[in-house]
């Protein structure tokens, strides 16, 4: 697939200062045009329904819906739409899961501006943008077999609950962050503990640290 003359971009991030910073970076290249901004998943879905975009820059942490869930919804509605995940979370946490869910690439927000521009231009041609650390993680997963590690069997929502619990957040705070009821988050907690054969939050936290899922 040939590179596009103009790349129409939708930025999905709930922080205005981040969106402004991204627009400033992208404005240095005349081929990159930001044609839409969204701070919620609902707004992103509406914009992609009303306008044509070549690429979505998508954060994982959104106020109304997990970014991985939004990614799946966008790819289902627009299979050819390129989605580049841009998150503060380390690649070891979400990169492989994002790629498997349909993302064209994954970048940490601390990446250099020129790396972001290169990634955008690469994924809109139909290719994946994989950093060396993500490539290593993907290779490791292939070599040891699919879903060998217990956390790989979790749904995206369960995995997000795991990371938040392991970072020390109480169920009530997680419920608020994910816009869910405490009962629902407690259900996710129970389910993920059962799937991973863990007994409590202490074992869960130890597991997450050992596998690099939290700092």
N, C-alpha and C positions, 0 to 999 in steps of 0.2 A: 504494500500500500504506500502510495506517495505521500510525502508531507503536505499538510494543508497550507494554503496561503495565509488564511486567517484562522486562528484557533479560538473558538468561542468558549469562554470559561464561566462556570458557576462556582462560587466560593460558598461553602457551607461550614460555618463556624459561629458559635454563639458569642464570641468576643469581638466587639466592634474594632478594638485596637489591632487584633490579629488580622481581621479582614482588610483594614486600611494598610497595614504593613505589607500584606500580600499584594494588594493592588499597586503599591508603590514599586515593589520588586518587578512585577509583571509589566508595568508601564514602560520599563526601559527597553522592552522588545516590542516593536510595532506589530509583530505578528500575533501577539498575545493580547486578546481583548476580553476584559471582564464584562460580561453581559448580564450578570445577575448575582445577587447576594442573598443568602438565607441564614437565619440564626436558629431555625428549628427544622426538624425533619419534615413536618407538615408543610412548611413553606417551601422546602426543597422539592417535595413531590409536586406541589402545585406549579412551581416554576418550570420544572422539566416537562410538565404536561402542557403548559401554555407556550413554551419557547423551545427552540432547538439549540442544544449545546453540544460541543465536541468533547468536552471534558468537565468533570466535577472534581474539585478539590474538597475532600470530605474529612472532617474531624470525627474522631470516634466518640468523643464525649459531647452529647447534645442534651438539652434540657428535657425534651419530650420523648426521645427514642434513642436507643443505642445506635451508634454509627454503623455497626456491622449489620444490624437489622435493616437500616435504611439502604445500605449498600445492596443487600439482597433484593429489596423492593425495587430499587432503581434498575438493577440488571434484569429483573423479571419484566419490567415495563419497557425498558429500552436496552435490549441485549447488546447493541453495538456501541452504547455509550461508554466511554473510557472513564474510569473512576480511580483517582489517585488519592490514597489515604495519606493525610498529613496530620500527625498526632504528636502529643507530648509524651505519649507512652513509648517505652523502649521497644525495639523491634522484637525482642525475645518474648514480649507479652502478646502482641497482636498481629505481627506481620504475616506469619505463615497462615494464621486463621483468616486474615483478610484476603490474602491471595487465593486461598481455597474457596472463599465466599464470592469471588468474582472480581476483586480489585485488580487493576492493571499494575499497581505498584504500591509501595509503602515507604514513606519518609518520615523521619523524626523532625519536629519543628526546629530543632537546633541545626539542621542541615544548612549548608551554605546556599545562598541565593542562586548561584549558577548551577548548583546541583538540582535545584527545584526546576529551573528552566529547562535543563537537559532532560529531566524526567518527563516533563510535560510533552516536550517535542517527540520524545521516544514513544510514549504510550499512545499518542493520537495516531501513530502509524500502524497500530495494531499489535505492537510488541509489549512485552512486560518490562518493567523497570525493577531490577532486583539488585540490591546492594550486596556486597560480599558476605555480610553477616546473615542476611536473609537467605542467600544461596546456600550457605553452610547449614542453616537450620532446615531448609528444604531437603538437602542432600542427606542429612542425618535422619530425618523422618523416613525417607525412602529406604535408607540402608537398614534401619531397625524395624521397618514394617509399619504400616498404617495403624494409628490409634494405639500404639504400644504403650505410651505413657497415659496414665489414668486421666489427666486433665484434657487430653485430646478427645475423649469421648463425650465431653460436656457440650451442651448447646452454647451458642454465643452468649445468651443471657445468663446461663449458669456460670460460664467462665468469667464474665464480668463480675458476678456476685462473688466468686472465689477471690478474684484480685482485690476487690474492695474489702472483703472480710480480712484477708491476709494483711492488708495495709493498716488494719486496726479500727476500721469504721464499724460502729454498731449497726444492728439491723435497721433501727429507726432512721439513721442517717442515710443508709443505702436506699431505703424505701423512698426517702425524700429526693435523693439524687436521681433515681431511676423513674420517678413519678409512678411508683407502685405502692400497694398497701403493704403494711408490715407483715401481714399474713402471707402475702404472695412471696415476699423476699424470704420469709422463714421456710416456705415450701421449697424454694430454690436451694436454700442452705441444706435442708434435710436431704434433698435429692442428690446434690453434688457430693455430700459426705458419703451417702450410700454408694454412689457410682465409684468413688475413689477409695472406698473401704477405709475411711478415716472416722475417728470417734468424736472429735471436737475441734474447736477453733485453733487450739494450740497445735495440734497435729497438722491442721490445714495450713497454718502459717509456716510451720517448719518445712512442709512440702513445697510451698510456694517460693520460699527463700532458696531452698536447695536447687530448684529448677529455674531460678532466675526470673520468676514471674513478678517479684516485687523487689524493691531496693533492700 
